[in-house]
Amino acid sequence: MSTLLYRLGRGCFRHRKAVLAAWLGLLAVVAVTALGVMKPFASATTIPGTEAQRALDVMEEEFPSTDESHVTGKIVIQAPAGQKITAAAPAQAVADLSATAADTPGVVSVTGPAARSGTVSSDGRTGITEIVFDAEKAEDIPESTLLTLEDAAQRARTAGLAVETGGDAFSPSTAIMGPTEIIGVLIALAVLVLVFRSLRTALIPIVTALVGVAIGVLSLLATTSVITMDSTSITLSVMLGLAVGIDYALFIVSRHQIQVRQGMDPEESAALATGTAGGAVVFAGATVVIALAALAVVNIPFLTVMGLGAAATVVVSVLIATTLLPALLGFMGQRITSSRVPALARSAARAERRQADPRRPAAARRWATATTRRPWRVLILCALGLGFLSVPVTDLQLGLGGGPDPHSSAGRAQKLIDDSFGPGHSGPLVVLAQGPDRATTTAAAQQAADRIKNLPGVASVSPPIASDSGNSVLIQVTPSSGPDTRATATVLSEIRSARDGIERQTGTRLNVTGNTAVNIDVADKLSAALPVYCLLVMGLALLLLTVVFRAIAVPLKAALGFLLSLGASLGVLVAVFQWGWLAGPLGIAETGPVLSFLPMLLVGILFGLAMDYEVFLVSRMREEYTRGKPPAEAVIRGFGHSSRVVTAAALIMIVVFGGFVLAEMQVVKGMGLALAVGVLVDAFIVRMTLVPAAMALLGHHAWWLPRFLRRILPNVDVEGEQLTRQATNPRALPHPTPHTVPSLPDTYDV
């Protein structure tokens, strides 16, 4: 692999104009295609083949809605204390508001509050006006229409009513990249400037990452014409594409810059950096892609789309790092080592003098020496600390929340509904009865309703409603608790347990469905699939690392370290989003269950990133060991070579992911926090503290491999050790070059 990447890097360096034109052309093509065929985002939380989904499909056929293709919204109105929304002045204000809404261009229909439709609270004080718009997505509603409705709501407020707007039509659209994400990119640029000590060099990883994200995201937007995609899939692709795109370029550019500073010809250096560091980039990208693509085994469509979409963006990032990046290095030439900023130039000179002074060991080597001197103490302290962070995982609750911001008008509207109608009003359960004829089915549904309304946690049960065919009858069950609570999940379980006798007596089939039931089933299925998915990913980790390092202990250590990182990350997520720790400073307005798909995404993404850091750190230790260094010294020297770039890569990941913690959507906040904490823990506690201590403790046993595996395992040479050794002999390289290649010093850095 290293030889192939070496040739690829050299070819892209030499033909840089053609490579740049090809990528820019591809960007233009996907942009035009996406703008021409993209469809609006849509939520598709489905589980094919499950009871809730099958019943939901039947219900949509038997009870079709005429408003499925239209965006809906609601206006929640509350009269002053002691008054009713259907009497006197409040009733006139509501009538005026409904009349104005009905006459507003772009509005199809308006349904005012009515007790018989369940849109007036039991005390008569609160009502819900439902509005159907002539648009398929909220972005298509003219701004003038929304302003007219807001003016009507304001007039009702001046009449003494509390009025709030909610629903899809009034939910603000979320930008793919906002100010917080841009701040994260700027902080990443600052980190790169400190690493390279050159502004123009630091811009290269940013540019390549942005190009990769643009191509990946635009390609995903083009696919919305044939598949259903949630906006969260795009956000995840942006988040992951930025982070890995910058990091992968950092690994290659860092090695290239050091080689050129040591006197190597830029063309030879770009080829060698692509063949060596680029090999680790390909391996790291492949692990992330495989882990994300493995989400398809769960067989939940929205999660499959999310995983494959993010995996596609990572593939683009890897391709750009191994093709477009060497081409841009060709445009830079020798300037990759210099800076026009005087302060950065002086900083680079000071750094070279410090590195050349053997009397001043680098901070990385001092840290590695400290961790290997007392390995047992380091292992115990780190394990206890990460174990403490993992304790909240025992209280992990999964759900599919993502409600409106409580501080927004939609959030205030939802609170008025919850307080006036009960928290279960917005998430009812639907019991669908199917039988041979109308009479039998209706009788079975009534019998079920009589039994269900006596169950604990049930607020109300609606009368049975038969379909036109008469073969299906539904009843609506309103829990006394919210959709994302354990109490509602218990109600669902009790209803399903209570139906068995009725089905046997009446010969009908009773299924529980509705969005709340579907969401609960999704969470249950993901909880059951998480251990299997973890075993799949962990098995993959052991297999790949055994091939890369040709050892048994190293993969086992890496897998155990990954479990510690995952536990700590999930523990922090539970403490913040469920328990409310630091919720205020992080802008989390309301606590609740952890998103049901987040643990799986976390496993897939953190696995790839953890293996990334593992390869860059441990491969240099292995290289020193194979050169004859004692185990402890090999650990210290290898750590000193690679820790700087791993530190910078981890910091970039943390700031990019951390920028999404400041986003408005709770879904995005959760992903950003979990990934930022996961990278922080894995890079600085597991890989850069536990790994050196464990490697020193294992000694020679760290590199033991059974003889039969040594014979059958391929030598993939991910780090390009053969190319590095051959760098002292230009004729031994795949494509001889007329340039003179100086020998590489023993302190050669990654």
VOGU-3710 file (C-alpha; in Angstrom, 3 decimals, decimal comma):
1> mstllyrlgr> 0,000/0,000/0,000  2,801/2,426/0,842  4,338/2,002/-2,627  1,013/2,718/-4,327  0,449/5,825/-2,223  4,031/6,947/-2,880  3,414/6,822/-6,634  0,047/8,521/-6,226  1,535/11,362/-4,199  4,337/11,919/-6,713
11> gcfrhrkavl> 1,922/11,872/-9,644  -0,422/14,398/-8,017  2,529/16,643/-7,122  3,786/16,648/-10,730  0,339/17,073/-12,317  -0,973/19,473/-9,688  -2,869/21,753/-12,091  -4,813/18,852/-13,571  -5,589/17,407/-10,128  -6,781/20,775/-8,827
21> aawlgllavv> -8,935/21,314/-11,917  -10,456/17,838/-11,566  -11,488/18,390/-7,960  -12,863/21,871/-8,664  -14,774/20,451/-11,619  -16,218/17,701/-9,434  -17,250/20,304/-6,858  -19,047/22,324/-9,539  -20,834/19,239/-10,896  -22,158/18,073/-7,520
31> avtalgvmkp> -23,189/21,635/-6,644  -25,243/22,040/-9,807  -26,736/18,560/-9,401  -27,671/19,129/-5,762  -29,312/22,472/-6,471  -31,301/20,921/-9,310  -32,607/17,691/-7,764  -32,470/18,045/-3,966  -35,692/17,545/-2,018  -36,687/18,852/1,430
41> fasattipgt> -35,487/17,019/4,503  -37,942/14,697/6,198  -37,947/12,697/9,387  -38,234/8,950/8,832  -38,025/7,197/12,186  -39,183/3,761/11,102  -38,451/0,139/11,990  -39,438/-2,117/9,100  -41,277/-5,254/10,170  -42,080/-4,212/13,745
51> eaqraldvme> -45,557/-4,096/15,216  -45,682/-0,309/15,547  -44,528/0,262/11,974  -46,836/-2,343/10,429  -49,810/-0,896/12,271  -48,810/2,634/11,301  -48,711/1,626/7,643  -52,190/0,077/7,915  -53,528/3,114/9,727  -52,261/5,460/7,004
61> eefpstdesh> -54,086/3,334/4,407  -57,330/2,947/6,358  -57,420/6,514/7,727  -55,819/8,634/4,996  -55,107/12,291/5,739  -55,756/14,963/3,142  -53,054/17,193/4,588  -50,066/14,827/4,347  -48,366/16,876/1,637  -48,864/20,210/3,430
71> vtgkiviqap> -46,951/21,858/6,237  -48,986/22,386/9,393  -48,668/24,777/12,289  -50,549/25,645/15,427  -51,374/28,731/17,437  -51,895/28,074/21,145  -54,108/30,623/22,893  -54,718/30,947/26,628  -57,292/33,218/28,237  -56,593/35,140/31,458
81> agqkitaaap> -57,184/33,328/34,746  -60,864/32,806/35,462  -61,946/33,177/31,812  -62,695/30,671/29,060  -61,375/30,717/25,533  -64,875/29,996/24,164  -66,750/32,810/25,896  -66,995/36,632/25,876  -64,003/38,739/24,836  -61,513/35,829/24,519
91> aqavadlsat> -63,863/34,052/22,095  -64,096/37,167/19,911  -60,308/37,571/19,899  -59,900/33,919/18,888  -62,498/34,316/16,135  -60,730/37,407/14,789  -57,401/35,577/14,791  -58,876/32,565/12,962  -60,570/34,802/10,393  -57,342/36,695/9,702
101> aadtpgvvsv> -55,435/33,409/9,355  -58,050/31,998/6,952  -57,786/35,097/4,716  -53,974/35,025/4,670  -52,449/34,067/1,292  -50,714/30,705/1,481  -53,074/29,230/4,086  -55,223/26,265/2,981  -57,410/25,817/6,037  -57,820/26,956/9,639
111> tgpaarsgtv> -59,492/24,930/12,407  -60,273/26,896/15,540  -60,460/25,533/19,078  -63,399/23,188/19,684  -64,192/21,006/22,667  -65,460/18,128/20,520  -62,127/17,900/18,648  -60,064/17,907/21,826  -58,444/21,275/21,098  -59,898/23,017/24,164
121> ssdgrtgite> -58,537/22,186/27,613  -60,818/20,738/30,281  -60,942/24,041/32,165  -61,826/25,868/28,946  -58,980/28,314/29,351  -56,606/27,108/26,601  -57,292/26,347/22,947  -55,336/25,269/19,867  -55,883/26,727/16,401  -54,568/24,390/13,699
131> ivfdaekaed> -53,371/25,838/10,371  -52,594/24,011/7,106  -50,305/25,835/4,658  -50,073/25,557/0,886  -46,454/24,359/1,008  -44,605/21,052/1,209  -41,863/22,350/3,520  -41,547/25,199/5,986  -38,934/26,983/3,844  -41,510/27,370/1,057
141> ipestlltle> -43,921/29,398/3,196  -43,652/33,077/2,190  -42,244/35,295/4,891  -45,172/37,675/4,376  -47,571/34,867/5,352  -45,770/34,217/8,635  -45,547/37,957/9,370  -49,289/38,338/8,825  -50,003/35,501/11,240  -47,574/36,927/13,777
151> daaqrartag> -49,317/40,330/13,548  -52,666/38,609/14,163  -51,186/36,809/17,173  -49,837/40,105/18,501  -53,285/41,724/18,256  -54,679/38,834/20,282  -51,961/39,434/22,879  -52,981/43,074/23,180  -56,493/41,798/23,904  -55,129/40,088/27,017
161> lavetggdaf> -54,506/36,570/25,665  -51,314/34,549/25,872  -50,531/33,479/22,294  -47,645/31,320/21,053  -46,932/29,674/17,687  -45,627/26,158/17,150  -45,529/23,226/14,768  -43,384/22,591/11,718  -44,406/25,791/9,948  -43,119/28,022/12,724
171> spstaimgpt> -39,967/26,010/13,521  -36,861/27,920/12,441  -34,696/26,233/9,843  -31,268/25,138/10,978  -28,213/26,157/8,963  -25,686/23,452/8,162  -22,872/25,696/9,354  -23,469/28,555/11,780  -21,314/31,011/13,726  -20,324/28,445/16,361
181> eiigvliala> -19,024/25,988/13,748  -17,091/28,776/12,025  -15,515/29,685/15,370  -14,428/26,063/15,731  -12,745/26,195/12,315  -10,951/29,415/13,262  -9,672/27,859/16,497  -8,496/24,849/14,496  -6,631/27,267/12,211  -4,939/28,802/15,254
191> vlvlvfrslr> -3,817/25,338/16,391  -2,417/24,621/12,928  -0,522/27,911/12,936  1,113/26,916/16,223  2,015/23,502/14,808  3,390/24,639/11,438  4,537/28,126/12,498  3,325/29,332/9,102  -0,066/30,822/8,263  -0,081/29,770/4,608
201> talipivtal> 0,877/26,209/5,527  -1,830/26,130/8,195  -4,436/27,135/5,618  -3,839/24,010/3,498  -5,610/21,522/5,858  -8,486/23,972/6,317  -8,954/24,414/2,563  -8,811/20,700/1,775  -11,225/19,893/4,628  -13,733/22,492/3,431
211> vgvaigvlsl> -13,536/21,164/-0,122  -14,129/17,635/1,147  -17,085/18,700/3,285  -18,595/20,669/0,394  -18,358/17,739/-2,024  -19,582/15,216/0,550  -22,527/17,287/1,754  -23,604/18,384/-1,724  -23,517/14,758/-2,840  -25,762/13,821/0,083
221> lattsvitmd> -28,153/16,643/-0,750  -28,394/15,320/-4,310  -29,457/11,909/-2,977  -32,482/13,406/-1,198  -34,296/13,082/-4,512  -34,312/9,288/-4,115  -33,980/8,653/-0,367  -35,489/10,185/2,766  -32,882/12,056/4,779  -33,010/13,941/8,052
231> stsitlsvml> -31,105/17,197/8,497  -29,181/15,531/11,339  -27,434/13,346/8,738  -26,067/16,450/7,037  -24,961/17,960/10,351  -23,104/14,770/11,290  -21,388/14,705/7,886  -20,274/18,320/8,295  -19,036/17,694/11,821  -17,108/14,545/10,984
241> glavgidyal> -15,887/15,744/7,582  -14,352/18,895/9,057  -12,668/17,051/11,911  -11,151/14,153/9,981  -10,420/16,294/6,917  -8,270/18,699/8,924  -6,620/15,916/10,914  -5,754/13,740/7,919  -4,183/16,694/6,137  -2,306/17,608/9,324
251> fivsrhqiqv> -0,649/14,180/9,503  0,627/14,382/5,928  1,578/18,083/5,828  3,414/17,832/9,155  5,614/15,019/7,887  6,185/16,800/4,581  7,185/20,072/6,252  9,701/18,368/8,533  11,263/16,464/5,638  11,639/19,598/3,532
261> rqgmdpeesa> 13,193/21,453/6,498  15,673/18,614/6,784  16,735/19,231/3,172  14,595/16,787/1,197  13,371/17,827/-2,243  9,678/18,931/-2,037  8,523/16,481/-4,726  10,258/13,546/-3,092  9,010/14,667/0,303  5,381/14,919/-0,821
271> alatgtagga> 5,547/11,434/-2,331  7,199/9,985/0,777  4,754/11,728/3,140  1,819/10,386/1,129  3,299/6,893/1,145  4,014/6,882/4,896  1,651/9,159/6,817  -0,883/8,708/4,023  -0,963/4,980/4,753  -2,052/5,661/8,316
281> vvfagatvvi> -4,642/8,101/6,982  -6,096/5,434/4,682  -6,184/2,904/7,528  -7,802/5,374/9,941  -10,357/6,426/7,334  -11,136/2,807/6,512  -11,839/1,997/10,161  -14,220/4,935/10,492  -15,974/4,036/7,234  -16,379/0,369/8,168
291> alaalavvni> -17,672/1,209/11,643  -20,193/3,723/10,293  -21,296/1,465/7,457  -21,832/-1,334/9,984  -24,744/0,709/11,364  -26,742/-0,794/8,499  -26,847/-4,132/10,351  -29,264/-2,586/12,873  -31,809/-2,325/10,026  -33,215/1,068/10,979
301> pfltvmglga> -33,391/3,170/7,786  -32,680/6,627/9,238  -29,645/5,300/11,119  -28,410/3,500/8,003  -28,700/6,712/5,978  -26,925/8,654/8,707  -24,060/6,175/8,925  -23,584/5,745/5,178  -23,792/9,505/4,610  -21,095/10,214/7,189
311> aatvvvsvli> -18,995/7,328/5,843  -19,208/8,781/2,323  -17,904/12,122/3,584  -14,967/10,361/5,273  -14,178/8,556/2,002  -14,057/11,912/0,211  -11,770/13,291/2,946  -9,346/10,381/2,509  -9,308/10,770/-1,285  -8,625/14,491/-0,978
321> attllpallg> -5,831/13,912/1,562  -4,053/11,507/-0,805  -4,610/13,388/-4,087  -5,569/17,048/-3,792  -3,282/17,625/-0,820  -0,065/16,520/-2,602  -1,113/18,721/-5,524  -1,417/21,760/-3,231  1,955/20,899/-1,721  3,312/21,119/-5,259
331> fmgqritssr> 2,058/24,697/-5,542  3,740/25,544/-2,215  7,175/24,107/-3,064  9,915/25,225/-0,693  7,648/27,863/0,849  6,098/25,119/2,993  8,918/25,666/5,513  8,858/29,465/5,754  6,582/32,223/6,942  6,228/35,866/6,052
341> vpalarsaar> 5,002/36,642/9,563  8,129/37,673/11,547  6,874/36,305/14,860  6,164/32,886/13,337  9,526/32,807/11,578  11,338/33,552/14,844  9,254/30,902/16,633  10,202/28,300/14,016  13,899/29,126/14,405  13,708/28,791/18,184
351> aerrqadprr> 11,942/25,450/17,854  14,674/24,094/15,556  17,369/25,154/18,006  15,576/23,476/20,907  15,140/20,267/18,905  18,817/20,219/17,999  19,931/20,631/21,646  20,340/17,128/23,143  20,602/18,599/26,643  16,947/19,735/26,523
361> paaarrwata> 14,666/16,718/25,991  11,279/17,579/24,590  8,261/17,782/26,877  6,797/14,716/25,157  9,794/12,579/26,097  9,713/13,856/29,666  6,030/12,915/29,873  6,641/9,446/28,396  9,514/8,887/30,824  7,292/9,808/33,764
371> ttrrpwrvli> 4,491/7,467/32,703  6,811/4,513/32,060  8,733/4,952/35,318  5,744/3,969/37,484  3,393/2,202/35,060  1,217/0,461/37,663  0,456/3,722/39,418  -0,482/5,391/36,122  -2,697/2,498/35,056  -4,573/2,366/38,355
381> lcalglgfls> -5,125/6,136/38,584  -6,340/6,409/34,976  -8,606/3,375/35,272  -10,159/4,713/38,480  -10,690/8,162/36,977  -12,300/6,841/33,808  -14,343/4,381/35,845  -15,685/7,268/37,918  -16,675/9,156/34,757  -18,441/6,017/33,512
391> vpvtdlqlgl> -20,662/5,591/36,588  -23,610/7,643/35,172  -23,907/5,119/32,316  -25,792/2,851/34,728  -28,674/5,369/34,539  -28,618/5,708/30,747  -32,061/6,346/29,246  -32,574/6,362/25,501  -35,231/8,248/23,581  -35,929/10,237/20,446
401> gggpdphssa> -36,595/13,669/21,913  -35,447/16,735/20,083  -38,362/18,950/21,156  -38,419/22,697/20,588  -36,236/25,105/22,523  -38,179/26,011/25,702  -37,150/29,650/25,254  -38,618/29,888/21,749  -42,244/30,578/20,882  -42,620/26,930/19,829
411> graqklidds> -41,233/25,838/23,188  -43,602/28,130/25,075  -46,490/26,837/22,969  -45,565/23,270/23,901  -45,428/24,206/27,594  -48,913/25,742/27,398  -50,188/22,491/25,845  -48,449/20,314/28,443  -49,732/22,403/31,357  -53,291/22,670/30,040
421> fgpghsgplv> -53,865/19,336/28,286  -51,282/17,188/30,062  -47,781/16,128/28,911  -49,188/13,102/27,089  -51,409/15,168/24,780  -48,595/15,676/22,244  -47,580/12,012/22,197  -50,656/9,777/22,279  -50,592/6,033/21,728  -52,891/4,629/19,064
431> vlaqgpdrat> -54,464/1,184/19,391  -55,470/-0,219/16,007  -58,023/-3,061/15,961  -58,349/-5,193/12,826  -61,102/-7,751/12,420  -63,389/-9,518/9,943  -66,243/-6,986/10,045  -67,292/-3,623/11,493  -69,376/-4,967/14,388  -66,771/-7,426/15,661
441> ttaaaqqaad> -63,899/-4,998/15,291  -65,750/-2,118/16,967  -66,760/-4,354/19,883  -63,172/-5,508/20,358  -61,913/-1,930/20,251  -64,514/-0,844/22,840  -63,547/-3,744/25,100  -59,890/-2,734/24,761  -60,739/0,893/25,540  -62,620/-0,111/28,712
451> riknlpgvas> -59,647/-2,158/29,915  -56,962/0,383/28,943  -58,557/3,380/30,670  -58,188/1,579/34,011  -54,451/1,031/33,555  -52,134/3,192/35,679  -50,592/6,102/33,801  -53,485/6,509/31,333  -55,065/9,972/31,325  -57,854/9,366/28,800
461> vsppiasdsg> -59,064/7,064/26,037  -60,987/8,295/23,005  -64,145/6,564/21,669  -63,501/4,005/18,888  -63,369/5,400/15,346  -64,005/3,018/12,444  -62,506/3,345/8,990  -64,641/3,563/5,858  -64,094/-0,131/5,191  -65,128/-1,023/8,736
471> nsvliqvtps> -62,309/-3,564/9,056  -60,128/-1,243/11,134  -61,009/0,703/14,265  -58,683/2,912/16,243  -58,742/4,361/19,717  -56,397/7,035/20,977  -54,779/6,619/24,388  -53,386/9,712/26,093  -50,785/8,917/28,770  -50,460/11,119/31,821
481> sgpdtratat> -46,708/11,382/31,152  -44,629/12,804/28,322  -43,580/10,863/25,192  -39,935/10,463/26,248  -40,488/9,197/29,780  -40,132/5,752/31,269  -43,725/5,994/32,498  -45,054/6,208/28,929  -42,893/3,242/27,898  -44,425/1,329/30,815
491> vlseirsard> -47,931/2,268/29,637  -47,099/0,942/26,159  -45,886/-2,326/27,644  -49,015/-2,653/29,837  -51,336/-2,091/26,850  -49,574/-4,761/24,820  -49,792/-7,157/27,753  -53,508/-6,486/28,316  -54,603/-7,203/24,743  -53,915/-10,961/24,623
501> gierqtgtrl> -57,207/-12,047/26,167  -59,278/-9,699/23,998  -57,646/-10,991/20,812  -58,423/-14,608/21,722  -62,030/-13,839/22,647  -62,901/-11,668/19,639  -60,678/-13,051/16,898  -59,298/-9,575/16,173  -55,769/-8,247/16,133  -54,837/-5,311/18,383
511> nvtgntavni> -51,625/-3,393/17,698  -50,264/-0,276/19,373  -48,742/2,345/17,106  -48,354/6,095/16,681  -45,200/8,173/16,644  -44,636/7,694/20,369  -44,847/3,898/20,086  -42,517/3,918/17,069  -39,974/6,038/18,949  -40,095/3,756/21,984
521> dvadklsaal> -39,631/0,695/19,756  -36,662/2,384/18,049  -35,044/3,067/21,422  -35,667/-0,510/22,594  -34,266/-2,004/19,413  -31,180/0,199/19,537  -30,597/-0,701/23,185  -30,758/-4,390/22,304  -28,506/-3,986/19,268  -25,837/-1,864/20,988
531> pvycllvmgl> -23,942/-4,781/22,642  -23,935/-6,724/19,359  -22,708/-3,686/17,463  -19,966/-3,087/20,054  -18,806/-6,689/19,721  -18,747/-6,318/15,944  -16,666/-3,148/16,115  -14,366/-4,532/18,809  -13,798/-7,686/16,779  -12,922/-5,536/13,806
541> alllltvvfr> -10,484/-3,569/15,962  -8,705/-6,704/17,129  -8,441/-8,085/13,593  -7,174/-4,900/11,942  -4,692/-4,010/14,677  -3,336/-7,553/14,753  -2,615/-7,252/11,028  -1,094/-3,767/11,366  1,115/-4,362/14,424  1,628/-8,109/14,015
551> aiavplkaal> 1,063/-8,559/17,760  -1,657/-9,787/20,116  -1,222/-7,639/23,219  -1,335/-4,311/21,381  -4,812/-4,888/19,874  -6,178/-6,144/23,198  -4,823/-3,058/24,962  -6,262/-0,779/22,282  -9,702/-2,394/22,560  -9,794/-2,117/26,348
561> gfllslgasl> -8,698/1,501/26,148  -11,471/2,206/23,664  -14,063/0,769/26,078  -12,788/3,102/28,802  -13,081/6,095/26,468  -16,571/5,094/25,402  -17,756/4,620/28,977  -16,397/7,998/30,090  -17,940/9,773/27,101  -21,368/8,225/27,658
571> gvlvavfqwg> -21,094/8,940/31,379  -20,510/12,635/30,790  -23,387/12,667/28,293  -25,781/11,187/30,876  -24,580/13,555/33,611  -25,121/16,626/31,429  -28,242/15,792/29,402  -30,131/13,592/31,893  -28,941/14,856/35,269  -28,471/18,474/34,222
581> wlagplgiae> -24,858/18,953/35,346  -23,397/22,061/33,649  -26,609/22,317/31,619  -26,789/26,087/32,154  -23,284/27,007/30,933  -23,678/24,675/27,949  -27,020/26,212/26,976  -29,054/23,039/27,522  -32,524/24,358/28,266  -34,190/21,063/29,137
591> tgpvlsflpm> -32,860/17,694/30,275  -34,181/14,370/29,051  -33,212/10,977/27,650  -30,096/10,567/25,545  -30,785/10,259/21,833  -31,263/6,567/21,152  -28,941/6,472/18,140  -26,150/8,515/19,744  -24,354/5,650/21,570  -24,038/3,690/18,320
601> llvgilfgla> -22,753/6,689/16,410  -20,323/7,325/19,232  -19,027/3,756/19,057  -18,474/3,947/15,303  -16,829/7,369/15,199  -14,708/7,076/18,352  -13,513/3,644/17,277  -12,054/5,046/14,084  -10,485/8,058/15,789  -9,045/5,934/18,601
611> mdyevflvsr> -7,429/3,577/16,104  -6,104/6,644/14,290  -4,208/7,828/17,375  -3,203/4,269/18,261  -1,550/3,734/14,882  0,379/7,008/14,921  1,659/6,490/18,460  2,320/2,759/18,655  3,674/2,336/15,114  6,595/4,633/15,951
621> mreeytrgkp> 7,202/2,655/19,134  7,230/-0,521/17,042  9,616/1,048/14,573  12,076/1,906/17,376  11,719/-1,581/18,838  12,475/-3,258/15,517  15,631/-1,123/15,286  16,895/-2,850/18,419  15,928/-0,370/21,137  14,931/-1,810/24,549
631> paeavirgfg> 11,141/-1,822/25,111  11,036/1,114/27,549  13,350/3,246/25,424  11,409/2,368/22,272  8,236/3,585/23,958  9,820/6,881/25,011  11,483/7,573/21,667  8,428/6,573/19,639  6,183/8,704/21,816  8,508/11,663/21,398
641> hssrvvtaaa> 8,378/11,377/17,612  4,601/11,244/17,215  3,001/12,899/20,249  3,145/16,454/18,885  1,080/15,751/15,800  -1,362/13,548/17,740  -1,811/16,310/20,315  -2,523/18,865/17,600  -4,914/16,473/15,817  -6,816/15,791/19,034
651> limivvfggf> -7,076/19,498/19,862  -8,492/20,176/16,402  -11,029/17,388/16,793  -12,068/18,735/20,189  -12,554/22,334/19,041  -14,432/21,311/15,874  -16,753/18,961/17,768  -16,972/21,387/20,694  -18,180/24,138/18,375  -21,336/22,117/17,766
661> vlaemqvvkg> -22,083/22,072/21,516  -23,080/25,725/21,132  -25,615/24,932/18,397  -29,325/25,460/19,045  -30,561/21,928/18,292  -30,368/19,502/21,221  -29,521/16,686/18,807  -26,450/18,531/17,540  -25,444/19,564/21,064  -25,480/15,934/22,185
671> mglalavgvl> -23,362/14,726/19,265  -20,873/17,568/19,668  -20,465/17,075/23,425  -20,141/13,294/23,241  -17,551/13,385/20,469  -15,535/16,234/22,024  -15,376/14,470/25,401  -14,645/11,134/23,737  -11,690/12,511/21,785  -10,390/14,378/24,843
681> vdafivrmtl> -10,460/11,274/27,000  -9,181/8,866/24,368  -6,323/11,016/23,079  -4,941/12,485/26,299  -5,809/9,910/28,960  -5,940/6,595/27,104  -3,538/6,934/24,162  -1,004/9,386/25,611  -1,018/8,201/29,228  -2,320/4,657/29,532
691> vpaamallgh> -0,690/3,395/26,331  2,936/4,300/27,229  2,484/2,866/30,727  0,940/-0,357/29,425  3,568/-0,773/26,701  6,386/-0,307/29,211  4,766/-2,804/31,573  4,332/-5,406/28,836  7,919/-5,035/27,639  8,904/-7,624/25,013
701> hawwlprflr> 5,534/-9,387/25,431  3,790/-6,434/23,762  5,132/-7,580/20,366  4,571/-11,329/20,743  2,711/-13,060/17,897  2,136/-16,805/17,558  4,271/-18,380/14,886  1,351/-19,620/12,799  -0,152/-16,101/12,680  3,214/-14,670/11,740
711> rilpnvdveg> 3,218/-16,914/8,674  -0,334/-16,245/7,479  -0,864/-12,547/8,312  -0,004/-10,102/5,511  2,475/-7,308/6,097  0,435/-4,220/5,199  3,177/-1,705/6,139  0,671/0,990/7,061  3,314/3,469/8,205  5,472/2,889/5,134
721> eqltrqatnp> 8,516/1,667/7,045  9,975/0,180/3,870  9,790/3,533/2,105  11,361/5,280/5,083  14,254/2,841/5,106  14,693/3,177/1,351  14,698/6,978/1,548  18,473/6,842/2,063  18,766/5,101/-1,332  16,859/6,896/-4,122
731> ralphptpht> 17,365/3,998/-6,554  15,393/1,708/-4,288  12,281/3,850/-4,510  9,506/2,878/-6,957  10,177/5,884/-9,225  13,820/7,054/-9,198  14,245/10,800/-9,040  17,212/12,889/-10,145  17,083/14,867/-6,918  19,445/13,996/-4,113
741> vpslpdtydv> 17,698/12,639/-1,024  19,593/13,166/2,223  19,628/10,459/4,850  16,991/10,767/7,521  18,205/11,418/11,072  17,407/9,087/13,930  15,066/11,705/15,416  12,869/11,762/12,311  9,418/13,053/13,323  5,961/12,058/12,103
//
